[in-house]
């Protein structure tokens, strides 16, 4: 993997938070994804740093609408049966720990890939973004599909190893291995933070 190609760039980088919603992460969620509190705290710390240095944060929000029936609803009948992330339902909301701020962007999607049928690519290109930090759920479904979609749109991907989660550790680890081999970097949030903090040293001419 070409580390120099994928290294994050000042003014060219954005953070995506994929499907960090109550319908997936609440204790009683209909489609329950297990993500430990340390991972949530790590993502929160990353978001804090991004806001401090004006890295755009884009929240991706899955919305299922019976008026727009699709195969996702057929594969996951809990969306309609249990109102999981159904349009207008409280389960669509981002979890309180990672609540968006006014400066953040929210993009809604109706499928797995956040780029497909949404304004995400347009908004990123309008801001001259070329590099993406990926967090969210699930590693094997919406995170995976979004990374693949973004890769084919020429975005350079950095996946936060401890900022994504799946419904099983096996699927999580297998997905990360495929992503690492074919679609981008997979590194822990502490390394992402170190890379971002290093921008100031370069800009100030420090070693």
N, C-alpha and C positions, 0 to 999 in steps of 0.2 A: 504494500500500500504506500502511495506517495504522500508522506507526511507533510512535505512542503506544500503540495497542492491543496491539501485539506486543512492546513493550519488556519485558524480563525483570523479574520481581517478586520481591523478597525473601520467602522463606517459601512462595512459590507456584510455584517453578521446580524442575524435575528434568532430569537429563541422561540421554538414552538412548544406549546404545552397541549398535548393531544388527549382529549376526552377525560380530563380530570374532573369528572362529574359525579354528583351524588348517586346517580343511577348505576354507577359502576363501583364506587368506592365507599359508600355508606355501609355500616355493619349489616343492615338489612336489605342491601341492594338486590334487585331481582337477578341481575347478572353480576355476580360478586367477583371482583378482582382483589386479590390479597397483595397489598403493598405496605411494607412496614413503615412505621412512623419515622424512622431514620431517613428513609428515602424521601418522604414528604418534606422533612426538615431540610434535606440536602437541596431539593428543588426550590424550596422557599429561599434558601441562602443564595442560590444561583440567580433567582429572580431579583432579589434585593440588589445584588451586584450589577445586574444588567440595567436596572432602573437608575442606579447611581451614575453609570457612565453612558446612559442613553442608547443601550442596545434595545431595539424594539422587541416587545413580547407579544406574541400572537397566540391567543387561546383558540384551539379548535374544539368546537362543540357539536357533538353528534345529536341530531334531531330526527326522530322518527315521526312521520306524519301519515296517518291513514289515507290522507288525500294524495299522497305520493307513494303508493305501495311499491316495494322493490324486493329483491331477493334477500336482502339483509333481514327483512321482517319475516321471511319464510324460514330462513336458517335459524333465526332467533325469535321465536314466537312470543318470548317474554316482553318484547317491546309493546306489542298490542295487548296481549293478555294481562300483563302486570303493569302497564302504563310506564314501562322503563324508558326514560328519555323521550317520551311522547310529547309532541309540541304542546307547550303551555303547562306541562307538569313540573312539579318542583324538582324531580329527579334530573331534569336537564341542567340544573344550576351547577356551577363550578363549586367544588368543596370549599368550605369556609377558610381552611388553612391557606389556600392559594387564590383567594378572591381577587379578581381583576381590579386594577386601578384605572382611573380615567384616561391615563396615557396609553393604556394597552388596547389592543385590537382583538375583537372576537369574530371569528369566521365560522359560520355554520355549514355543516355538511350532512348528507343523507346516506352516505355509504362509508366504506372503509378508508379510501384514499382521500386525504384532505384536499388534494389538488383537483380531483375530478368533480366537475360541475360546480365549482365554487370560484370565488374571486381571489383566492389565495395567491396564485401565481401573478396575477395582475398587480396586487398590492405590493408584493415583494419586489417585483421588477420596477414598479414606480418609485420605490425607495432605493433602488440600485443594490438590493441584497443579492449576494451570490453564495453565502455560506450560512448553514443552518445548524443550530444546536437542537437536538431532539430529546424531549422528555414526554412522558405520558403512558397511556395504556391503550390496548394491550400490545406487548412486544411482538406477539405472533400474528396479530390481526391489523388493527388500525395503525399502529406504529410501523409495522413492517410494510404495509401497503403504501403509507405516506412516504416512507424513505425510498421505496422503489419508484413511486411516481415522481418524486422530486429529483431522484438521480437521473431519470430520463428527460427531465427538463433542465439538466446541467447544473443543479445545485450541488455544492460540496457539503457532505453530511458528516456531522459529528454526533454520534448517539451517546447520551449520558448513561453509562452502564448501570449506575445505581439510581437512575431517575426514570426508569421504565420498569414495567412489571406485566406479568401474564397471569392466567388462571392456574398455571402449574409451573413449578421450577424447571421441569424438563423442557416444556415448550419455550419457556423464557430463554434458557441457555442455548437450545438448538437454534432459535431465531437469531440470537446475538451472534452466534458463530457464522451463520449465513450472511448476515449483514456485514460483519467484519471482513469476511472473505471477498465480498462482491460489491458492496454499495457504499462503504464509508468507514470512518473510524469509530471504534467503540472504546471509550475511555471513561474513567470515573469523574465525578463532578469536581473533586479536588484538583484534578489535572486541568479541567476546563477553566476553573477559577484562576489557577496559576498562570495559564496561558493569557487570559484576559488581563490579569493584573500586570503581566509583563509588557503589555502595550505601553503603559506609562513610562516604563524604564527606557524603551526604545525611543519614544517620542521626546524624552528629556535628554537623550544621548547618554544614558547610564548603561553600564555593562549588564 
